[in-house]
Amino acid sequence: MRGKELLTPEQRLELMQVPMDIDERDLGIYYTLTSQDLMFIKSRRRDVNRLGTAIQICVLRHLGWSLPNIKVIPDKVIEYVARQLQVDSSVFSKYGQRENTLYEHLGEIREEYGYISFSPKEYRKGIKYLMNRALENSDTMYLIHETLSNLKQNKVILPAMTTIERMVWFAKMIAERRIYRILTQALTDEQKKQIDEMLEVATDKTISTLAWLRQDPGQPSPDSFKRVLDRLEYLRNLQLKVDVSSIHPRRLRQLARIGARYEARSFRRFKEEQRYGILVAYLINLIQDLTDQAIEINDKVINIFFRKGKKAQENMQKENGKALNQKLLRFVDLTTVLLEAKAKGDDLDHAIQSYISWDQLKQERDEAQDLARPINYDYIDLLKSRFRYLRQYTPILLEKLEFKSTEANESLIQALHVIKDMNETNKRKVPDDAPLDFVPKRFQNHIFDSKGNIDKTYYELAALTKLKDYIRSGDIHVTDSRKYKDLEEYFVPEQEWVEAKEKGTTGLYVPLTAKEYIADRKRALADRLYWLSKNINSLEGVSLEDGKIHVDRLEKETPEEAEQLSKKLYSLLPRVKLTDLLLEVDSWTHFTRHMTHASTGHEPTAKEKKALLAALMALGTNIGLTKMAEATPEFTYKQLVNASQWRMYDDALNRAQATLVNFQHRLALAFYWGDGTTSSSDGMRVQVGVSSMYADSNPHYGHGKGTTFYRFVSDQLSSYGVEVIPSNAREAIHTIDKILHHETDLQIKEHYTDTAGYTDQVFALSHIFGYRFAPRIRNVGEAQLFSIDPPKEFKRIQSLLRKIKTDVIIDNYDHALRVAHSIVKGKVAASLVLNKWGSYNRENNVSKTIRYMGQIEKTLFIIDYVTDETLRRRIQRGLNKGEAMNALARAVFFGKRGELRERSLVAQLQRASALNIIINAISVWNTIYLDEAAKYLENQGLLDRELLNHVSPLNWEHINFLGEYSFTSKPTSLDSLRSLNIN
């Protein structure tokens, strides 16, 4: 492929042809003739010219090219257009026998419809348009599609595809040079020398400095914190003063991703500007990553520190159990003696001494005092002796990281400066005028020692604890951080928000004024609450008892006949090896085509595709690249590493996943399970067998540390997204991101989760973003309901209701919508915002507004949930599909007993995404063959199609996951599938 030719012949053909299997939607959009079309077409003489002209008009609308550039027009299209003209479709074969006729008609079409011929002027305009896009995103296919879309939108008749490719190549080259210039123009010769030295292995070292910078920090500890700060300090000493504000964040991330993948020696062959440009982008990104790692390690270490204090108290109670029991028995005996003496009127002093001497009593008191714990059963007093553990790194934390805040938290910032000054000057006494406003309540009884002086240890511990909490909530932000920067930086600027409202491009589905919103929701709430109050005693399966709503359990809805049909269908499916299944699904869907090289942007060749599938299977089954290389004679370990390193990055895996989901979405059988408008999400717990920052202990899941693959499953039984989240994280905060920002054709209108997947804020944001959030809430009858009108207006259910403070919503509504708009635009992830809101010690007004809005939506949902059995069943079916998908995922992820050995979050997500692609491929393969099996049974008169609603494409007994893996089989096509297992 020559430099300026960016596409393969197959890619060009795909872009320049009308799909042979064109769907009804595209037929309707591009090939339905308007009244203007008919008037223009009917002015032609003879049917052949009428039909030919009509096809020319439609192809121009659809593809943008003139008819001579299109090799084949599907019969389906010709017949559809011919029926509208009431002419014989066969005459089209005679159209264009005289070449001048084609171009004469094209000229007339151009004049009638305002099309423009491609010219040098259009070339220059196209380059100018492309430059802005190339500065944002360097992906070749993205730029090709942007070019085609822009020219079509401006009614420019498309030139030869090679011209389009040259435009993209030129724009990419100029944009790349401009970006490299921005990144490198401020570099001094000394900085260039230092960057070059990073690529070398020093004589006293075993790895390059670049490799050292990339090392994983390992398990959270004071030592891992210091290692991260050493790397961060090294990068800061480079003093890379680069203004990247003019570079789009996405483009900067793309360059950083490339920089993260090349080994140090590989950079030596780059041209100077490219080498320094990529490395500077990577190092700027790495500074942010290391800053975030330092904050996260500190957060986890302090949490571990407090957990150990709590554990020490529990152990102390266990060890002192016998002694405590003795003291309690002594107390019981003594009080019994006293009470009996009082009842008899005996002398109490004599009664006490008859039981125990005063010296013995004092000794018992002293011993009990030693055994006793604080009245609030806190363990803060046990932490002081352990504080040396934190002191191993906390002085470095305060010295090397910069914390900023608003005036509201100035007391804490001043306290940190006091502690930092004490560290630097080795002072042991806290100044008497040191700020104390920030000290949490639980520390109040410990902050002063017996002499009335501020206790240095408790003062420092209180400040560090508060700092950790305020960073997490966003009340304090950290310089050079990506995750913990100033909250306002995450949101679109105020002026941009104002313009979006004026243009109607907010992407939100609620009124833009608080007055309209309140009026709308007040009316909706009143209607539903009045109805519930009136009918609560007559609803089938629903009752109101003891101030709680009770809902009967759902009965099983899958008929026995459906289970028998499923067994019969699967018995007909041919047995298949997982390797062959992946080859076949790729031959049908071409999902590996989207796994382009991270640096060159090239698609994989035929041989590279097979290596890529082997690497995908190695990671998705969790057997690893080494074992796969041993089990696969065609590929070496180095080939598999290369494929995973350069082609299995997050964007590429997401595109491949979307291709499989979209393919499933177009299959007729999939519509028996759903239409792609509902989905569910659920977590799959995965053990982590190595020390990792991204693994947590959770007693709910048993012993050991782990993480969670949080998976999103459509109603058509495809998985359109997966996230890796900590086991202790609230799943709810991760619910929204994938629903808003997946790359598939699915239009999600309703989403289901279990109880762990919901909060009031998720209810609010879901409504704002235009889809219904429908969780299965545990103990739903105990949930609080809310009203805008006074609860007394709904007498029968008054006890269930609490009034919402609409004044908070009114005062902060616009700001809340600006946050929501920022999420829709991808400026900030919903999970990040929700996590910070959930960490506030004092809930701010925007968070409170979203919560109150969520309470409105939750109330409306709960009323529907308890009164609509159909909705409850729909939720149950959706969650069952997610559980079935997780069951398949566990079966596929069998390597290393399903235990992750990856330390970094990127590597863990790569495995989760590879697994997602495999289970989607299995679902596609099964759907294709289940459809064939269903057709066979139907021909035998043995199929009730209504039962197909209950069949799932997620069984795997007929798939062989084990054995020697070979990718040499020739895959079947959709026209020549494997034979069913009929015998």
C-alpha positions, 0 to 999 in steps of 0.5 A: 500500500503506497503512502497516500493510499490509506485503504485496502481494496476491500475497504474501498469497495465497502464504502463505494457499494450499495450493500447487497443486504440493504435494510428497509430503513436505508431503502426508505431513507435513500431510495424512496422517491419524493414528488419533486423526484417524480416530476423530474424523472417523468420528464425523461423519455422511455422507461429505461431513462426514467429508471436510470435517472431515478437510480442516479438520484438515489445513489447520489443521496445514499453514497455521494458518488455518481452512478459510473463509480458504483459497480453493482446496484442490488436487484432489491434496490432496482426493483424497489425504485422500479415499483415506484415508477411502475416500470419493469426493473429489467430495463435498467440493464440497458441504461448507460449503454451510451456513456454520454447519456449517464453524464448528460443525466448527471449534469441535469441532476446536478442543476436540478438538485444543486449538486456541485462538482468536486474542484480544487476549491472544494479540495481546499475547503475539504482540507480546511475542514479535515484539519480541525478533525485531524487535530482532534482524532487521527484515526484514518477511518474516522477521518475518511467518514468525516470527509465523505459526510462533509462533502455529502452534506455540502452536496459535493459529488464525491471524487475518486476514493484515492482523492479522498485518501490523499486529502486525509493523508495530507490533513493528517500529516499537517495536523501531526506536524502542528501538534508535534511542533506545539509539544516540542517547540519549548524543549531546550537542548538539555531537555532533549538530552535528558529525554534521550537518556531516558531511552538508554540503560545506564551501566549500573541499571538493568532497565531504561529510565523509561521502563522504570517510569512505567513500573506498576506501583504494586500493593498500596503501602508507604514504600509504593507511595515513595516509589511513585513520588520518586518517579513523579519527582523525576518527571517534574525535574524535567520541567516540561513547560508545555501549553497543551491547551490548543491540542484536543484532549482526545488527540493528546490521549492518542499520542500518549497511548502510542508512547505507552506502547513503544519500548525505549529502543523503538523510539530511536528510529523515529524522526526527532520531532516525532520522537520528542512529540510522542514522548512529551505527550506521554510524559505529560499524561504520565505525570497525571497518572502518577499524581493520581496513583499517589492520591489513591495509594494514600487513600487506601493506606489510610483506610487500611490503617483505620481498618487495622485499628478497628481490628485491633479493638476487636482482637483486644475484646476477644483476648479480654473476653474472659476478664470482661466477663468476670468483671461483669459477673462481679458487677452483677453480684455486687449490685445484687448485694446492694439491692438486697441490702436496700430492700431489707433496710441494711447498712449499704457500707456494711453490705459492700464490705461483707462482699468485697473489701474497699481495696479489692473494689478499687483494684477491680475498678482499676482493672475494669478501667483498663479493659473498658473501651470508650463510650462510643466504642471508637478505636481512635486511641489505639491508632497513636502507637501505630502512627509511625506507619503513616509517618513513613510517607506522609511528610513526603505527601505534604512536601511534594503534592500541592493541594488547593481549596476554596475559602470554606476549607482554608482551616484544613489547608492552613493546618497542612502548612503547619504540619509541613513546617513542623516536618521541615524544622523538626518541631515537636510542639504544635503551635498554640494558634494552629487552626482547629476548625477542621478537626472531626468530631471523633478526634475532639476528645484526643486532640489535647493532651493531659497538659492542655497542649495540642497532641501532635500525632492526633492533630496530624492524623485528623488533618490527614484523614480530613484531607483524604476525605476532602480530596475524594469529595472534590472539596480539595483539588490536587495540582497535576491530577486528572481525577482530583482536579478542580471540579469546575474544570470537569464541566463545560464553561458557563458560556458554552452552556448558555449557547447550547441552551440557545441552540437547543443542543443540550442533549437533555430531555427535561425542561430547561427552566426550573419552573417548567420542570417543577410544574411537570413533575408536580402534575405527574406525581399528583396524578400517580399518587392520587391514583395509588391512594384511591386504588391501594386497597383494590390492587391484585397482589399488592397490600398496605400493611403496617405503613408498608406496601407489600408486593407478592412474589412473581411466579415462574413464567418460562413454560416447560415447552420452551425449556424442551424446545431449547434442549431440542434446538441445542441438540441440533447445533454442530459441535465447534471448537472456540478457535473455529467459532471465532474464525467463523464469526470474524468472517461474517462480521469482520470485527477484527478489521476494527482493531487497527494498529495503534501507531500506523492505523492499519488494519490487520492482514489475514495472517495478523487477524489469526494472531490477533484472534489467538491473543484475544482468546488467550486474554479472554479465556485468561490462559495467558499469552505464554500458554497460548503460544505453547498450545498454538503451533502457528504463533510465537509468544512475540507475535501474540504479545505484539498483537495484544500490545498494538491492536488490543487497546481500549478504543479498538476493543470497543469498536470490535465489540460494537461490530458484534453487537450491531451484527446481532442487532440485525439478526431476525432471531434476536428480535424474539428476545428484544428490540435493542431498547432495554438492557441490564447491568450486573457485576461479576466478582473476579479474584485477583491473585497478585498485589494490586492497587486495583484489588479490594477485600470484600467479606460479602465475596469471601476471602481474598482480594478481587475486583468486579467486571461490571457488564452491560447486557442488551435485551438481545443478549449481547454485551455492549460494554464492561467496566472494571471497578473495585469490589467495594465500589458502589455499582450504581455510580458506574451505571450511566457511563456505558448507556450514554457512551457506547458505540453501538446502534442500540437505542437504550430506553430502559435499563435494569439493575439490582439494588446495588445499582441504584441511588436517587442521583441515578434516577434523576440523571437517567430521567434527564438523559431520556431513558427510564431507570428501572432497578429491582429494589430489595424491600421495595415496600419499605422505600420512602416515597415523596411528593411535591404537594402536602402528603395529607392530600393523599390520605390512605398513603400519607404515612408513606410520603415525605415532602420534597424541598422544591426551593433547593431544586429551583435555586440550583436547577440550571447548575445541575443541568450544566453538570448533566450537559457536561456528562452527555458531551463526554467532558466528564464521566458520570461515575466520577461526578457521582463518586464525588457527590457520594463522598461529600461530608456536607452535601452541596446544593447541586448534589442535593438538587439531583438527589431531590429530583431523583426522589421524584423519579424514584417515587414515580417508578416505585408506584409503577413497579408495585402496581404493574406486574408487566414491568416487574416481569420485564425487569426480572427478564432483563436481570436474568439475561445479565446473570446468564451472560455472567454465567457464560463469562465465568465458563469462558474465563477458566484460565488460572481458575478464573483468577486475575494476575494483572496488577494494572487497571489497563491490563485488567480492563483489556482482559475483561474486554477480550472476554466480552468480545468472546462471549459476544462472538459465542452469542452471534454464532449460537444465534445464527445456528439456532435460527437454522435449527429453528427453520429445520424444526419449522419445516418438520412442523415441530416449532411454535415460534412464540416459544423462541422468546424464551430461548437463549443464545448463551449455552456453551455445552457444544463449544470446546474451550480446551485442547490444542488451539489451531487457527488454520481451519477455513471459516464458513460463510453465512451462505455455507454454514456447518451442517446441523446435528440432525442424526 
